[in-house]
Amino acid sequence: MKVAIYGGTFDPLHSAHKEIIKRLSGMFDKVFVVPTTVRYYKKNDCMFSFNYRFEEVLKFVNSSNLENVDVLDIEREVSNDWRFIDTLNAVIFELKLELYVDAEVFVAMGSDSFSQFTTWTSYKEILDKSKLVVFHRPGHEMESFPAEVPADRYIYVEGLDMDI
């Protein structure tokens, strides 16, 4: 079984997020969408409330009949020192207790995030526990990808050249 985890602020939920969620639904047996509480790269920007962003993602998933997609609220009440590795560990822990004991885990992100991936806390541990699914975003091309991430640790998905 192949499982994808797609985290993000979804602030706001836009057409590219929706397209990525739909594509992940078609590519994986199970998809977990995880709205984040902590904004890592735009610390001073305001965000819509967690509840609003969570509900918007949930409404989209339900209205799109994406039966293999779950929206998780595990980041609803986390501290500012919470990082994606904590989310990954929490989801993997839940997977091991559920039906997905032998799941192959993938982490989905845009190529803009992938370009900064080696700055993430515990990025090597993330790569040890999962592979990446990288969706192309205009302006963040393959030549900007981190050389430290072996090509066999990620899948690159082109064709998401959408206006956001």
C-alpha positions in Angstrom: 0.0 0.0 0.0 1.2 3.5 -0.9 0.3 6.4 1.4 0.9 10.1 0.8 1.1 12.9 3.4 0.5 16.4 2.1 1.0 19.2 4.7 0.8 22.9 4.2 -0.8 26.1 5.5 -3.5 26.0 2.8 -3.7 29.8 3.5 -5.8 30.1 1.5 -6.7 26.8 -0.2 -6.2 27.5 -3.9 -6.5 25.8 -7.3 -3.0 24.3 -7.2 -3.6 22.8 -3.7 -6.8 21.3 -5.0 -5.2 19.9 -8.1 -2.4 18.3 -6.1 -4.9 16.7 -3.7 -6.8 15.3 -6.7 -3.7 14.0 -8.3 -2.5 12.4 -5.1 -5.8 10.7 -4.7 -5.3 9.1 -8.1 -1.7 8.1 -7.4 -1.9 6.7 -3.9 -4.0 4.2 -2.0 -4.5 6.7 0.9 -3.8 10.4 1.2 -3.5 12.4 4.4 -3.8 16.1 4.1 -2.5 17.9 7.1 -3.1 21.7 7.5 -0.3 23.2 9.6 -0.4 25.5 12.6 3.2 26.7 12.4 4.2 28.9 9.4 7.9 28.1 8.9 9.0 30.5 6.1 6.7 33.5 6.4 6.8 34.0 10.2 5.4 37.5 10.3 2.5 36.9 7.9 -1.0 36.5 9.3 -2.9 33.3 8.6 -6.6 32.5 8.6 -7.5 30.5 11.7 -6.7 26.8 11.8 -10.4 25.9 12.0 -11.2 27.9 8.9 -8.3 26.4 6.9 -9.1 22.9 8.1 -12.8 23.2 7.3 -12.0 24.6 3.8 -9.8 21.6 3.0 -12.4 19.2 4.4 -15.2 20.8 2.4 -13.1 20.5 -0.8 -12.3 16.8 -0.2 -15.9 15.9 0.7 -17.4 17.8 -2.2 -14.9 16.2 -4.6 -15.8 12.7 -3.4 -12.1 11.8 -2.8 -12.9 8.7 -0.7 -9.2 7.8 -0.2 -8.3 11.3 1.2 -8.5 12.1 4.9 -7.9 15.6 6.4 -6.1 15.3 9.7 -6.2 17.9 12.5 -3.1 16.6 14.3 -1.5 20.1 14.1 -4.5 21.9 15.6 -2.8 22.3 19.1 1.0 22.1 18.5 3.7 24.3 19.9 5.9 26.7 17.9 8.8 24.2 18.0 6.7 21.5 16.2 8.3 20.6 12.8 7.2 18.4 9.9 9.3 15.5 11.2 6.9 15.6 14.2 3.9 15.4 11.9 5.5 12.6 9.9 6.2 10.6 13.0 2.7 11.2 14.3 1.1 10.0 11.1 3.5 7.0 10.8 2.7 6.1 14.4 -1.0 6.1 13.6 -0.5 4.1 10.4 1.4 1.4 12.3 -1.6 1.1 14.7 -4.1 1.0 11.9 -4.4 -1.1 8.7 -1.4 0.4 6.9 1.4 -1.4 8.8 3.5 -2.1 5.7 2.7 1.2 4.0 5.2 2.9 1.8 5.1 6.5 2.9 5.5 9.5 0.6 5.6 13.2 1.4 4.0 15.5 -1.1 5.3 19.1 -1.7 5.7 21.7 -4.4 9.0 22.3 -6.1 9.3 25.6 -4.2 9.3 23.7 -0.9 11.6 21.0 -2.3 14.2 23.7 -3.3 14.4 24.5 0.5 14.0 20.9 1.7 17.6 20.6 3.1 16.9 23.5 5.5 14.0 21.5 7.1 14.6 20.2 10.6 15.6 16.5 10.4 15.4 16.4 6.6 17.6 13.3 6.5 15.3 11.5 8.9 12.3 12.5 6.7 14.1 10.9 3.8 14.9 7.7 5.8 11.2 7.3 6.7 9.6 8.4 3.4 10.1 9.3 -0.3 9.0 12.6 -1.7 6.5 13.5 -4.4 7.5 16.9 -5.8 5.0 18.8 -7.9 6.4 21.4 -10.3 5.7 25.0 -9.6 6.8 27.6 -12.2 9.9 29.4 -11.2 11.2 26.5 -9.2 12.8 24.2 -11.7 14.9 21.1 -11.3 18.2 22.9 -11.5 17.3 24.5 -8.1 16.7 21.1 -6.4 19.1 20.2 -3.6 21.9 17.9 -4.7 21.9 16.3 -1.3 18.7 14.5 -2.0 19.3 11.4 -4.1 17.1 11.1 -7.2 15.8 7.8 -6.1 14.2 9.4 -3.0 11.7 11.5 -4.9 9.2 11.5 -7.8 9.0 14.6 -9.9 5.5 15.4 -11.2 5.3 17.9 -14.1 2.3 19.6 -15.7 1.0 21.7 -12.7 1.7 25.0 -14.4 -1.3 26.7 -13.0 -2.0 30.3 -12.2 -2.7 30.6 -8.5 
